[in-house]
Amino acid sequence: MARFGEINAQYFDDAGDPLGGGKLYFYDTGTTTPKNTYSDINFTIPNPNPVILTAAGRQPNIFFNGVAKAILADKNDVQILVRDPVGETGTNFGDPWIATKVYSTNSVVIGSDGVYYRSLIAGNQNNNPATTSGFWSLLYSVQWSSGITYQEGSVVTYDGEQFQSLTNSNLNNNPSTSSANWVLLSFAWISTATYADNQNAVGSDGVLYTSQQGSNTNKNPTVAGNRPAYWVGTSADAATSAAAAATSATNAATSASGASTSATNAATSATNAGNSATAAATSATDSAASAAASAATAGAALWVSGQTYNAGDAAISLVNFLTYRAETTTSGTTDPSADANWTQLGYSLPSQTGNSGKFLTTNGTAESWGIVESLPSQTGNAGKYLTTDGTDESWADVNTGVTYPQNSQSSDYTLVIGDAGKSIFHPSSDTTARTFTIPANSSVPFAIGDVILFVNDNNAAALTIAITSDTIEDLSGSTGSVIVNGGNVITVLKVTATKWLVWSQNQSAASDGFAAVAHVTSPYVSAYAFSSSGFGSKFANPSTLPTQNGESVAFSPIGSEIVVGHNNSPFITAYPWSASGFGSKFANPSTLPTGIGHGVSFSPSGTQIAVAHTTSPYITAYPWSSSGFGTKFANPSTLPTGTGRDVKFSPAGTEIAVASDGSPYIIAYPWSASGFGTKFADPATLPSGAAKSVAFSPSGDQIVVGHSGGSYVTAYSWSASGFGAKLTSPSSTPFTGGLGMTFSPAGTELLIAHSWSPYLSVYAFTASGIGAKFSNPSSIPAGQGNAVTFSISGNEVLLAHNSSPYATAYSWSASGLGGKLSNPSTLPTGNGFGIAFTI
């Protein structure tokens, strides 16, 4: 994950002025393929491409994966800078943990304590790995940290040496000074190391030795002169000597048990035992010293029957002379070697023969030599982490993507707090329509920022998303239950304690979107599934048809409604729209347009709709919601002077423009939630004839009018003050009037539908105006072009025209129109006058 830019990032032009309305284009590095960016760290809210700078030249939030090529341009698309690559140009093992980010299972982060952690769950958000439990596991921490709680067996490095924890809940105990909690893992004796009392080391002869004093430095344990003053070994000779001495100590203890203990008798007994040991081994004195040293290794004395020992005390068995630790308080008469209340402490190394280069390990019961395995090849694995499948190690990618664990439900279901960050799934096996309910915040308080996906995998049954007392709102501002059609996913985001926002990708799994054509001859409007191959199957006609020839058609911005302008009263008809097709017709507006609806348009917010029509006032507008038409807005104080042929809102939704038959041919007004403002001044240079169509550029900085006469198309600069200067006209004009127009999504091309062959023309477009004409399509449309639009992806162009097949689609790229795509299998029934696209 990469964040582009800093919090104070501000861009300037060459004059040093803020680059207001500037643009940031993003592409895959080294290519011209557009790259997706997002306004949130979890990659759920896409940015437009280009990203538009504010009036002060500041950028919004920009996040993306990996690296990208970034192009900075001014608002007129004049390129300023190119940087390639930008983003994650370095490789890190785990990024710092971020509270708002959603982590998947096995994601790796660095905690605030500087330690690496691995996520144990999916949908892991706002669980601090340094302070919470159950969500993260310690991946590794090589260097000892006073802020980490270590468990028994944990290994750390401190001051260049390795230590192993002897206790659980081992917190803030320095390994170099806290011998009760740590033991130095220095198996081979080192001449420069300083050994503590009772610390072990392996000599060059393979024998394990125990230090007999502190500050034990440069005293080689294999040198006889250093034993037993500095070291005691566990060789066979030492063990034999210890056994003999321990046997004599047993005899001494037995002889003392018949009466009260007497130091004199014990000493005499020990002398006799020493004489016995001399006959059996080397000398009684050496054997006794060896026994005493072996006992001192564990800080233990010979076990005494009946004596009270506390948990943790050590004693030497009178049977096998090994050292044992009491696990509970005990005063038993059973030797520790046969008493379950005692645990053996002493051990000897497994055989070292044939085990060179291995390390000592245990399975919890017995010691053994383990193989030091080498890492898998690191070549080509930069930025990955080491993992295992339980048998073999391998390198794995650090997963920074967002996942949504599935909760499948085949009956009506009310969400629980654990559903945050999940996908609630309606499976194809359940053919019954279901309702999934988001409970009120008062009963299930989901956190603000929680995201939930609703997935309907059943094309035969709709899924309803309901809410208890709180509010769920779509992008048009409509509230209430939400329908998830088959093969669709809807995402909801909690934005306040009692409000959720929903955005939808309501499209059929078999299509990339939907196309609608307004045409002559019943049913007057036809809708089709659409993919990169072209038109697909036709949807069923609406149950209530428009009343005469379809002149224009538009989808709402989120694709949940469709409206048709047509010849007879009520002149405008609207329907709900979903992946299943047309819904039941909305009620007509209470005040109808006064004539044929030549042009229809939704505002960018989807909360208003406007109709250009014959007969004064020539333009009519209404509020719009999921319930349909609201009360008609007041007419503008200055009306258009003739039939309204087309109407468009500016990209910001703050202006509305009408193409009209009467001079000045193009009329524009400010627009707000209250309706029309005072008409803008006419352009200084008027179009040369009756206007047929109008379009704003995607940036909102230009407006273009298609008309009869002259160049057939006229472009102007545009601002919040209205029309600016007339821009350059095309050097090669379309053949007759521009009946329909649209800009490419990038705003760098203008497409014009017109009366004569080739019926569709494409021109380059810049801030200066209309440039060179592109080549005609290799397959010319069959007749007069009346309306043109792009698919949502921007990869296809759709044209409504006269003559069968009445609607034609082409692929699109930066080079212009590509090959013709497939015709609808069921054609519209007459000349196409309007065309629209949604997902």
C-alpha positions, 0 to 999 in steps of 0.5 A: 500500500502506498499513499501518494503525496504529503498532507501539505502537498500543494501544486503550483504552475510555472508562475508560482500560482496554485494549480487550481483544478489541476489533474493527476493522472495515474497509470501502471508504471512504464505503460499507458494503462490507467491505474486505479487509486482510492480515497481510503486506505482499505481500497473501498472508495475509488478515485476518479482518474484523473484526480482533480486538485482543489482550487488551492491546488491541493490533492485529496487522499490518494492510495494505491498498491505498489508503484505507478506512473503519475502525470501532473497536468493543469485544468486544460490538460497541459502536461506539467510533470511526469514521474515514473515510478512513484509509490512503494519504490522500496521494499519493506518487511511489514509496514507499521500497524495502522488502526483504520486498516483492515488486515487479513490472516497472516498479514505482517506488521510492525507494532508500536513496540518495534516488534513484528506481528502476524495477524491471526484472523481476517477482517483484523481492524483496530486491534493494536498488536502491542496491547491486545490479545487473540488477534496477533501473534509475535512473529519474532523479536531478535533483540530483547525488549523491556516492554515485551512479556516473554514466555518460558522457552523464548529466545532473545539476543542481548549484548551480543549473546543469546538467552532463553527464558526460564519463566512465563510472564517474563517482563522487564527482567534484564537477561544479563542480570536476572539469572532467575529468569534467563539462562545464557545459551552458550553451549561451547565454552568460550575463553572470553565469556564470563560464567556465573555460578552453576552456569553450564558449558560444553568443553572441547572434550564434549563433556558438560561442565558446571561452573563452581563460582561467579566471574569465571573467565578464561578457566578451561574446564578440560584442564584438570587444574581448573577442576573442581575449583572452577568447574565440575564435569559430568564424565563417567569417572565423575559420575562413578566417583559421585555414586560411590560418595553418595553411597557412603553418604547413604550409609552415614545417613542410615547409621545416623537414623537410629539415634539423634544425628551426631556430627562425629558419627557422621564424620566417622561414617564418611571416613569409612565410606571414603575408604570404601570408595578408594578401593572402588575408584581413585580416592575417597577424597576426590570422590567426596569432592566430586559428589559435593560439587555435583550436589552444588550444581543444583544447589541441593543436598541429599534428600532426607526422609520426612523432611519438609520441602517447599515447591521449588526446593531441590534434593539429591535422590538416595537411589540414583543420586540425580537431582530433583525439584519439588513441585509441591510442598511435601514431607513424604518418605518416598525417595524423589526418584519414585515420587510424582511430587518431584521432577528430575533436573539433571541430565546428560547430553545425547551422544555427540557422535555423528551430530556435528553442526546440530543443535540441542533440542527437546520434544518436551520429554527427551533431549535430542540433536536437531538439524540447523536447516538453511533458508530457502533461496532468497533470489527473487523473493525480496519483500516476502516473509518466511512461512511453513506448511508444517513440513517445508519452509517457503517464502510468501507474499505479505498480504496487504489486500482486504478480504471479507470472510463469508457468512452464508445465510439461507433464511431471513437474518439479523446481523450481529456485531461479529458481522463487521467486515464480513460478506453476508452471502445469500447462496444460489441453493436457497431459491427463496427471497430473503431479508437481511436486517441491520439492527438498530445501533441501540441494540447492536452498536457497530463501529463507525467505519465498519464495512459490510458486503451483501452478496446475492448469488441467486438470480431467481430470488431478490435479497432485501437489505432492511434496517431497524429504526436507523437510516440506510441511504443510497448515493441518490439520497434515497432512504429505506430498504435496498434490493440486491438483485441476483448476481450482485454485491452491495457494500454498506459503510457506517458513517454515523451512529445511526446512518449507513451509506450504500453504494451498488454495483447492480449488474448482471454477472453475464454483462459489463452493464446495460444499454437502453435505446429510445426509438420509434415504433412500439415498445419505444424503448429497448434495453439490453445486457452489454459486454465488451463483445457488444449487445447481449440479450434484450430485457422484457419490455416494461409492463406500461410502455411510453405513449409514443415514439421514444426521443431520448433516454437516461439512467440515474447516476447509480443506475437504479432508475431509467427515464424516457422522453417521448412524443405523446403525453405525459412526454416523460416516463420513468421506471425503476431499473435493476439487473432484472430489467424494468420495474413498475412505472413511476407515477407521472409528474403532477405537472407535465412537460408541455410537449415532446421530450426531446432531451432528458438528463439527471443531475450528477447527484441523481436528485433532480431531473430535467426535460427539454421539450417543445412548447413553452417553457421549453425546459422543465425540471423536477426533484427526483428520489427513489419514489419518483418525480417531486413537485415541478421547480419554478420555470426560469425567469428567462425562458429559452426562445424555442423548442428545447432539443437537449439539456445537460447538467455541468459535472459539478451539478451547479449549472444547467444548459439547454440547446434550443431552436431559437437564437441564441440557440444555447442558454445556460443557468446556475443550478441549485437544489432550489432550481434555476438561477438567473440566466447567464449572459449569452456567448459573445459569438453565437452558434450559427444555427438551431442547436440540436445537442449540448455537452460539458467536458468532464472537467467542466471547463468547456461546453460544446454545442451541436447545431445546424449551419456553419461548422455544425459544432461550436465550443466555448470555455466555461466557468462559474461565471458562464460562457467564455471565449469561443474556442477553435472550430474543427478544420474538417467539419462534420457533415451537417448538424451535430445531433448528438455529442459526448466527450471521452471519459478523459475529455481529450476526444469529442464524438459527434453524431450527425446526419450524413455519412460517416454519421459518427465523427471523432475529434481531438479536443484540448483547452484550445478547442476542437482539433484534428479529426480521427479516422472514420470507423472501418464499419460505418453506421447504417444511417443518420447518427442521432445520439452517442454515449460511452460505456461506463468503462470507457472502452466502448462507444454506442450510437443510436441511428436511423436504419437497421440495426438502429444501434451500433457499438464500437470498441474504443481506445486512445487511437479512436474507434476500433472494430464494430461489436455485435448487434443486439440479437433482438433489434430495436423496432425503429430508428434510434433517437436516444441511447444511454448506458449504466452498470 
